[in-house]
Every structure is written in structure tokens, then in C-alpha cells.
């Protein structure tokens, strides 16, 4: 993600628009796919991505906390709790979309919100994401 900022994300910013934002939601693939990144490294990457987007001229760079993909028996369950605590400590509240605080998204076995793979959300899960992100985005647009 971070390596794509200079080549893909920064050039997408339009200088003719006064307000533009980036929403950053990532992390589980680094951990779950065995890439060796634990929660601390993932948090550092997300924070660096946010900083780079702000440096590139975006008026806001919002970061999402993680959800309990894979379920409570996975290593990710412990890592996502630590990751979310670190993001909450380092990302300004106005720029934090706290998906990890939504009870509906904290049980990957709940097929009301998750697909059977326990990783990907279905429409109802994405509706929770939308309902969590929308007020944060609206608040940023009026600043």
C-alpha cells in the first residue's frame, strides 16, 4: 500500500478541488498471508501511509480500525485487538473510523455480516461500514 502512494494515490489528487480525502483500511493481508508483519508493523505502515497522503496534499487521510476477520481462534484475533488499540492511540479521533468498535463486525462467524470465508463482509456488513464511516466523512467535509 505505502509503495503505491507516490505512483497511484498522490497523482490522483486533484489540485482544483479544495477538499479531498483518502480512507485507509488495510492490515489483515499482511498478517494473515504470512508476510511476517505483526500488529506493530501494520500499525506503523498505516500511520506512514496516512502521513504520506497528507504530505501529498490530501486535506484528510482517515484510517479504519480492523474487524475480527477469521474469528476469535485465529492469531489475527489477538493482533487486531493490539493493532486497534495502537491506532486509537496514534490517529486523531476525527480521522479514525473505528470499525473495530462495531459489535456487529466482531464475530467473523456471524453470517449476517460475513461471508462463509470469515474474512470478507457481505452487503449487511458493508452497510455497517458505511454507517460508521459516513458521519466521520461528513464531519471532515465541513472543516
N, CA, C and O of each residue as an XYZ file, in Angstrom:
572
protein
N       0.827     -1.189      0.000
C       0.000      0.000      0.000
C       0.873      1.255      0.000
O       0.667      2.162     -0.807
N       1.845      1.301      0.908
C       2.654      2.508      1.043
C       3.442      2.795     -0.223
O       3.592      3.953     -0.611
N       3.942      1.762     -0.862
C       4.746      1.986     -2.063
C       3.923      2.538     -3.217
O       4.491      3.090     -4.159
N       2.603      2.404     -3.171
C       1.754      2.894     -4.252
C       1.362      4.353     -4.093
O       0.795      4.936     -5.017
N       1.647      4.959     -2.950
C       1.240      6.350     -2.731
C       1.859      7.292     -3.760
O       1.126      8.068     -4.373
N       3.183      7.260     -3.981
C       3.752      8.216     -4.937
C       3.290      8.006     -6.377
O       3.195      8.965     -7.143
N       3.004      6.763     -6.749
C       2.687      6.480     -8.147
C       1.202      6.419     -8.454
O       0.799      6.660     -9.592
N       0.377      6.098     -7.458
C      -1.050      5.935     -7.726
C      -1.940      6.883     -6.927
O      -2.854      7.496     -7.478
N      -1.672      7.001     -5.636
C      -2.574      7.780     -4.788
C      -2.286      9.270     -4.885
O      -3.205     10.063     -5.090
N      -1.026      9.663     -4.742
C      -0.683     11.095     -4.808
C      -1.082     11.721     -6.150
O      -1.663     12.806     -6.150
N      -0.794     11.083     -7.293
C      -1.193     11.700     -8.560
C      -2.706     11.783     -8.772
O      -3.169     12.568     -9.600
N      -3.469     10.997     -8.044
C      -4.924     11.030     -8.202
C      -5.537     12.263     -7.549
O      -6.683     12.611     -7.834
N      -4.783     12.925     -6.677
C      -5.288     14.137     -6.024
C      -5.438     15.236     -7.056
O      -4.546     15.467     -7.872
N      -6.573     15.907     -7.010
C      -6.840     16.988     -7.968
C      -6.604     18.324     -7.296
O      -7.247     18.643     -6.296
N      -5.704     19.092     -7.828
C      -5.352     20.393     -7.247
C      -6.504     21.391     -7.332
O      -6.529     22.370     -6.586
N      -7.458     21.154     -8.233
C      -8.560     22.096     -8.393
C      -9.664     21.915     -7.351
O     -10.599     22.715     -7.301
N      -9.572     20.899     -6.539
C     -10.571     20.665     -5.504
C     -10.002     21.036     -4.140
O      -8.889     20.639     -3.796
N     -10.759     21.786     -3.378
C     -10.273     22.260     -2.083
C     -10.166     21.134     -1.062
O      -9.237     21.115     -0.256
N     -11.103     20.204     -1.091
C     -11.094     19.138     -0.099
C     -11.112     17.781     -0.784
O     -11.976     17.479     -1.606
N     -10.137     16.987     -0.417
C     -10.074     15.617     -0.898
C      -9.572     14.757      0.237
O      -8.688     15.161      0.993
N     -10.134     13.576      0.354
C      -9.693     12.705      1.427
C      -9.401     11.316      0.925
O      -9.876     10.887     -0.127
N      -8.610     10.634      1.703
C      -8.263      9.243      1.466
C      -8.722      8.465      2.689
O      -8.541      8.909      3.823
N      -9.311      7.313      2.455
C      -9.686      6.428      3.557
C      -8.823      5.174      3.438
O      -8.818      4.500      2.407
N      -8.107      4.880      4.494
C      -7.136      3.784      4.503
C      -7.680      2.663      5.379
O      -7.950      2.861      6.564
N      -7.836      1.501      4.792
C      -8.319      0.344      5.535
C      -7.506     -0.843      5.064
O      -7.707     -1.337      3.954
N      -6.613     -1.290      5.878
C      -5.769     -2.405      5.492
C      -5.150     -3.055      6.694
O      -5.250     -2.548      7.811
N      -4.509     -4.179      6.469
C      -3.786     -4.805      7.551
C      -3.849     -6.311      7.600
O      -2.825     -6.966      7.793
N      -5.042     -6.881      7.428
C      -5.167     -8.321      7.635
C      -4.349     -9.131      6.631
O      -3.821    -10.184      6.988
N      -4.232     -8.674      5.404
C      -3.482     -9.452      4.423
C      -2.010     -9.562      4.793
O      -1.393    -10.600      4.554
N      -1.442     -8.519      5.365
C      -0.054     -8.590      5.804
C       0.118     -9.637      6.895
O       1.128    -10.338      6.935
N      -0.856     -9.741      7.768
C      -0.772    -10.673      8.883
C      -1.209    -12.075      8.473
O      -0.498    -13.047      8.725
N      -2.362    -12.178      7.848
C      -2.964    -13.484      7.573
C      -2.260    -14.248      6.470
O      -2.309    -15.478      6.451
N      -1.615    -13.562      5.561
C      -0.974    -14.243      4.440
C       0.468    -14.613      4.712
O       1.210    -14.961      3.793
N       0.864    -14.541      5.958
C       2.202    -14.988      6.313
C       3.312    -14.083      5.809
O       4.422    -14.551      5.555
N       3.033    -12.811      5.662
C       4.059    -11.894      5.180
C       4.969    -11.421      6.312
O       5.851    -10.587      6.105
N       4.750    -11.950      7.486
C       5.640    -11.663      8.593
C       5.375    -10.363      9.318
O       6.121    -10.012     10.233
N       4.357     -9.650      8.946
C       4.068     -8.375      9.602
C       3.114     -8.616     10.760
O       2.012     -9.131     10.571
N       3.535     -8.248     11.936
C       2.656     -8.311     13.091
C       1.932     -6.994     13.252
O       2.058     -6.091     12.426
N       1.176     -6.898     14.320
C       0.331     -5.726     14.521
C       1.125     -4.431     14.588
O       0.672     -3.416     14.058
N       2.289     -4.430     15.220
C       3.054     -3.184     15.372
C       3.540     -2.672     14.018
O       3.491     -1.473     13.744
N       4.003     -3.579     13.189
C       4.463     -3.175     11.858
C       3.296     -2.708     10.993
O       3.421     -1.736     10.247
N       2.178     -3.391     11.094
C       1.000     -2.987     10.324
C       0.542     -1.602     10.760
O       0.213     -0.767      9.917
N       0.516     -1.348     12.062
C       0.126     -0.030     12.558
C       1.079      1.043     12.042
O       0.644      2.106     11.597
N       2.363      0.765     12.102
C       3.352      1.735     11.604
C       3.146      2.004     10.117
O       3.249      3.146      9.671
N       2.857      0.959      9.353
C       2.614      1.134      7.911
C       1.376      1.997      7.649
O       1.396      2.886      6.797
N       0.306      1.723      8.387
C      -0.920      2.504      8.197
C      -0.703      3.966      8.583
O      -1.183      4.867      7.896
N       0.010      4.200      9.666
C       0.290      5.570     10.087
C       1.189      6.281      9.073
O       1.000      7.467      8.806
N       2.167      5.564      8.505
C       3.035      6.159      7.487
C       2.250      6.459      6.223
O       2.460      7.489      5.582
N       1.352      5.566      5.868
C       0.503      5.787      4.700
C      -0.318      7.053      4.892
O      -0.422      7.870      3.977
N      -0.895      7.220      6.063
C      -1.673      8.429      6.368
C      -0.798      9.670      6.250
O      -1.188     10.651      5.618
N       0.367      9.629      6.851
C       1.278     10.779      6.801
C       1.667     11.113      5.364
O       1.711     12.284      4.988
N       1.944     10.099      4.571
C       2.330     10.320      3.170
C       1.183     10.927      2.366
O       1.412     11.771      1.500
N      -0.032     10.510      2.643
C      -1.184     11.079      1.939
C      -1.370     12.551      2.297
O      -1.671     13.371      1.430
N      -1.191     12.884      3.565
C      -1.295     14.288      3.976
C      -0.178     15.118      3.342
O      -0.410     16.245      2.905
N       1.019     14.564      3.293
C       2.141     15.247      2.642
C       1.865     15.456      1.159
O       2.274     16.465      0.585
N       1.173     14.504      0.539
C       0.845     14.607     -0.894
C      -0.209     15.669     -1.165
O      -0.473     15.993     -2.323
N      -0.824     16.224     -0.105
C      -1.767     17.311     -0.286
C      -3.225     16.997     -0.032
O      -4.083     17.861     -0.212
N      -3.520     15.781      0.382
C      -4.913     15.471      0.713
C      -5.312     16.242      1.963
O      -4.510     16.389      2.885
N      -6.538     16.732      1.999
C      -6.987     17.509      3.153
C      -7.282     16.625      4.354
O      -7.290     17.105      5.488
N      -7.523     15.351      4.124
C      -7.739     14.402      5.218
C      -7.302     13.020      4.770
O      -7.446     12.641      3.607
N      -6.771     12.291      5.713
C      -6.424     10.887      5.488
C      -6.942     10.129      6.702
O      -6.364     10.183      7.788
N      -8.038      9.428      6.489
C      -8.710      8.727      7.582
C      -8.267      7.266      7.588
O      -8.011      6.676      6.538
N      -8.182      6.696      8.789
C      -7.739      5.311      8.948
C      -8.846      4.525      9.642
O      -9.427      4.975     10.630
N      -9.121      3.345      9.105
C     -10.104      2.445      9.715
C      -9.400      1.468     10.651
O      -8.337      0.938     10.329
N     -10.009      1.238     11.818
C      -9.541      0.134     12.639
C     -10.007     -1.158     11.983
O     -10.827     -1.145     11.064
N      -9.474     -2.265     12.466
C      -9.750     -3.559     11.850
C     -10.942     -4.256     12.478
O     -11.383     -3.917     13.576
N     -11.445     -5.232     11.756
C     -12.556     -6.056     12.220
C     -12.030     -7.458     12.506
O     -10.906     -7.791     12.130
N     -12.833     -8.268     13.162
C     -12.377     -9.592     13.587
C     -12.516    -10.629     12.486
O     -13.175    -11.653     12.668
N     -11.902    -10.365     11.354
C     -11.894    -11.373     10.298
C     -11.141    -12.606     10.795
O     -10.188    -12.484     11.564
N     -11.547    -13.741     10.377
C     -11.003    -15.060     10.698
C     -11.504    -15.629     12.012
O     -11.406    -16.839     12.215
N     -12.036    -14.816     12.916
C     -12.636    -15.329     14.135
C     -11.706    -15.378     15.329
O     -10.493    -15.203     15.210
N     -12.301    -15.619     16.469
C     -11.589    -15.492     17.745
C     -10.514    -16.544     17.956
O      -9.646    -16.348     18.806
N     -10.530    -17.627     17.240
C      -9.498    -18.651     17.413
C      -8.234    -18.400     16.608
O      -7.280    -19.170     16.713
N      -8.203    -17.357     15.818
C      -7.056    -17.115     14.944
C      -6.026    -16.207     15.602
O      -6.334    -15.489     16.554
N      -4.805    -16.247     15.088
C      -3.775    -15.322     15.553
C      -4.192    -13.885     15.260
O      -3.865    -12.976     16.024
N      -4.903    -13.676     14.173
C      -5.342    -12.321     13.815
C      -6.205    -11.710     14.907
O      -6.165    -10.499     15.123
N      -6.989    -12.537     15.601
C      -7.868    -12.006     16.647
C      -7.059    -11.222     17.682
O      -7.424    -10.100     18.034
N      -5.980    -11.797     18.162
C      -5.129    -11.101     19.132
C      -4.464     -9.901     18.492
O      -4.433     -8.821     19.082
N      -3.932    -10.076     17.289
C      -3.234     -8.986     16.611
C      -4.156     -7.810     16.319
O      -3.757     -6.655     16.466
N      -5.391     -8.098     15.906
C      -6.272     -6.980     15.552
C      -6.640     -6.160     16.781
O      -6.812     -4.945     16.682
N      -6.763     -6.801     17.928
C      -7.052     -6.052     19.153
C      -5.893     -5.117     19.505
O      -6.115     -3.967     19.885
N      -4.668     -5.606     19.380
C      -3.486     -4.784     19.656
C      -3.330     -3.686     18.609
O      -3.003     -2.548     18.943
N      -3.564     -4.028     17.346
C      -3.489     -3.053     16.265
C      -4.485     -1.924     16.493
O      -4.132     -0.749     16.388
N      -5.712     -2.272     16.802
C      -6.740     -1.253     17.006
C      -6.404     -0.345     18.181
O      -6.600      0.867     18.103
N      -5.903     -0.915     19.260
C      -5.517     -0.095     20.413
C      -4.417      0.892     20.021
O      -4.439      2.047     20.446
N      -3.472      0.446     19.224
C      -2.385      1.320     18.798
C      -2.888      2.420     17.858
O      -2.481      3.576     17.978
N      -3.759      2.064     16.937
C      -4.320      3.077     16.033
C      -5.137      4.102     16.810
O      -5.057      5.299     16.533
N      -5.923      3.641     17.778
C      -6.707      4.573     18.593
C      -5.807      5.535     19.369
O      -6.184      6.677     19.629
N      -4.618      5.063     19.734
C      -3.684      5.906     20.493
C      -2.939      6.903     19.608
O      -2.453      7.919     20.103
N      -2.841      6.626     18.300
C      -1.986      7.450     17.440
C      -2.685      8.211     16.318
O      -2.095      9.124     15.741
N      -3.913      7.860     16.000
C      -4.640      8.555     14.934
C      -5.624      9.522     15.597
O      -6.367      9.118     16.491
N      -5.643     10.783     15.179
C      -6.606     11.717     15.766
C      -8.041     11.192     15.616
O      -8.403     10.634     14.580
N      -8.835     11.375     16.648
C     -10.203     10.846     16.675
C     -10.998     11.250     15.436
O     -11.765     10.451     14.899
N     -10.817     12.472     14.992
C     -11.580     12.931     13.823
C     -11.230     12.127     12.569
O     -12.041     12.038     11.647
N     -10.051     11.551     12.528
C      -9.606     10.798     11.359
C      -9.630      9.287     11.566
O      -9.079      8.546     10.751
N     -10.254      8.823     12.636
C     -10.315      7.395     12.923
C     -11.731      6.880     12.692
O     -12.676      7.326     13.342
N     -11.868      5.957     11.780
C     -13.141      5.285     11.534
C     -13.057      3.956     12.287
O     -12.412      3.014     11.828
N     -13.705      3.893     13.427
C     -13.497      2.790     14.360
C     -14.428      1.614     14.093
O     -15.403      1.391     14.811
N     -14.102      0.874     13.048
C     -14.880     -0.318     12.708
C     -14.717     -1.391     13.774
O     -15.617     -2.203     13.992
N     -13.566     -1.391     14.438
C     -13.305     -2.361     15.488
C     -14.187     -2.182     16.713
O     -14.246     -3.065     17.569
N     -14.866     -1.063     16.802
C     -15.776     -0.822     17.922
C     -17.209     -1.248     17.608
O     -18.073     -1.217     18.484
N     -17.458     -1.639     16.384
C     -18.813     -2.051     15.998
C     -19.041     -3.515     16.375
O     -18.393     -4.397     15.812
N     -19.949     -3.793     17.317
C     -20.162     -5.168     17.762
C     -20.568     -6.116     16.631
O     -20.245     -7.304     16.663
N     -21.270     -5.590     15.644
C     -21.724     -6.445     14.541
C     -20.556     -7.042     13.759
O     -20.698     -8.090     13.130
N     -19.409     -6.378     13.798
C     -18.270     -6.809     12.988
C     -17.211     -7.537     13.802
O     -16.092     -7.731     13.326
N     -17.548     -7.944     15.024
C     -16.560     -8.562     15.897
C     -16.681    -10.069     16.014
O     -16.061    -10.678     16.885
N     -17.469    -10.671     15.147
C     -17.602    -12.129     15.144
C     -17.638    -12.597     13.697
O     -18.674    -12.529     13.034
N     -16.509    -13.065     13.223
C     -16.384    -13.460     11.822
C     -17.242    -14.669     11.463
O     -17.411    -14.977     10.283
N     -17.781    -15.352     12.456
C     -18.666    -16.482     12.161
C     -20.109    -16.034     11.965
O     -20.971    -16.847     11.632
N     -20.377    -14.761     12.168
C     -21.740    -14.231     12.030
C     -22.032    -13.983     10.550
O     -21.612    -12.976      9.981
N     -22.751    -14.910      9.945
C     -23.009    -14.820      8.507
C     -24.060    -13.786      8.151
O     -24.409    -13.636      6.980
N     -24.569    -13.070      9.145
C     -25.412    -11.912      8.843
C     -24.549    -10.812      8.219
O     -25.019    -10.033      7.389
N     -23.283    -10.762      8.631
C     -22.381     -9.698      8.187
C     -21.177    -10.210      7.391
O     -20.633     -9.487      6.557
N     -20.763    -11.445      7.643
C     -19.579    -12.020      6.997
C     -19.961    -13.121      6.026
O     -20.968    -13.808      6.198
N     -19.130    -13.273      4.997
C     -19.310    -14.411      4.110
C     -18.790    -15.659      4.821
O     -18.206    -15.564      5.900
N     -18.995    -16.783      4.241
C     -18.584    -18.052      4.848
C     -17.088    -18.196      5.020
O     -16.642    -19.054      5.781
N     -16.288    -17.373      4.327
C     -14.833    -17.492      4.473
C     -14.295    -16.824      5.733
O     -13.103    -16.916      6.023
N     -15.164    -16.154      6.481
C     -14.822    -15.480      7.738
C     -13.840    -14.326      7.551
O     -13.188    -13.902      8.504
N     -13.738    -13.830      6.352
C     -12.833    -12.717      6.070
C     -13.597    -11.558      5.437
O     -13.496    -10.415      5.883
N     -14.345    -11.863      4.414
C     -15.000    -10.819      3.633
C     -16.408    -10.532      4.133
O     -17.156    -11.432      4.513
N     -16.736     -9.265      4.119
C     -18.076     -8.846      4.509
C     -19.051     -9.068      3.358
O     -18.657     -9.138      2.194
N     -20.320     -9.175      3.704
C     -21.383     -9.191      2.704
C     -22.114     -7.853      2.804
O     -21.695     -6.981      3.566
N     -23.177     -7.678      2.065
C     -23.854     -6.371      1.981
C     -24.206     -5.797      3.352
O     -23.998     -4.606      3.586
N     -24.727     -6.606      4.251
C     -25.096     -6.093      5.577
C     -23.866     -5.619      6.344
O     -23.934     -4.629      7.073
N     -22.750     -6.312      6.187
C     -21.510     -5.886      6.836
C     -20.995     -4.579      6.267
O     -20.539     -3.707      7.007
N     -21.069     -4.446      4.958
C     -20.639     -3.189      4.337
C     -21.580     -2.035      4.693
O     -21.165     -0.877      4.714
N     -22.837     -2.353      4.969
C     -23.758     -1.304      5.431
C     -23.320     -0.777      6.798
O     -23.448      0.417      7.067
N     -22.810     -1.646      7.657
C     -22.284     -1.215      8.959
C     -21.055     -0.331      8.741
O     -20.892      0.691      9.407
N     -20.201     -0.730      7.813
C     -19.025      0.088      7.486
C     -19.475      1.468      7.002
O     -18.954      2.490      7.450
N     -20.435      1.490      6.094
C     -20.951      2.763      5.581
C     -21.507      3.628      6.701
O     -21.213      4.821      6.779
N     -22.306      3.027      7.562
C     -22.930      3.788      8.645
C     -21.911      4.299      9.662
O     -22.149      5.299     10.340
N     -20.791      3.615      9.762
C     -19.721      4.058     10.666
C     -18.888      5.149     10.018
O     -18.504      6.114     10.679
N     -18.611      5.006      8.747
C     -17.743      5.958      8.045
C     -18.454      7.255      7.673
O     -17.841      8.322      7.714
N     -19.713      7.185      7.316
C     -20.426      8.361      6.791
C     -20.377      9.578      7.707
O     -20.092     10.672      7.220
N     -20.641      9.448      9.013
C     -20.582     10.653      9.856
C     -19.171     11.225      9.976
O     -18.994     12.438     10.089
N     -18.172     10.348      9.950
C     -16.783     10.816     10.012
C     -16.427     11.591      8.741
O     -15.784     12.639      8.802
N     -16.847     11.069      7.605
C     -16.579     11.742      6.338
C     -17.307     13.087      6.306
O     -16.728     14.100      5.914
N     -18.563     13.094      6.715
C     -19.340     14.343      6.731
C     -18.687     15.373      7.633
O     -18.622     16.549      7.277
N     -18.206     14.958      8.788
C     -17.552     15.891      9.711
C     -16.294     16.477      9.096
O     -15.997     17.654      9.300
N     -15.568     15.693      8.363
C     -14.339     16.174      7.730
C     -14.639     17.143      6.592
O     -13.851     18.052      6.333
N     -15.740     16.963      5.927
C     -16.080     17.822      4.791
C     -16.441     19.240      5.214
O     -16.308     20.170      4.418
N     -16.895     19.424      6.455
C     -17.289     20.751      6.897
C     -16.142     21.531      7.536
O     -16.302     22.716      7.827
N     -15.011     20.907      7.758
C     -13.870     21.605      8.355
C     -13.209     22.539      7.360
O     -12.231     23.207      7.697
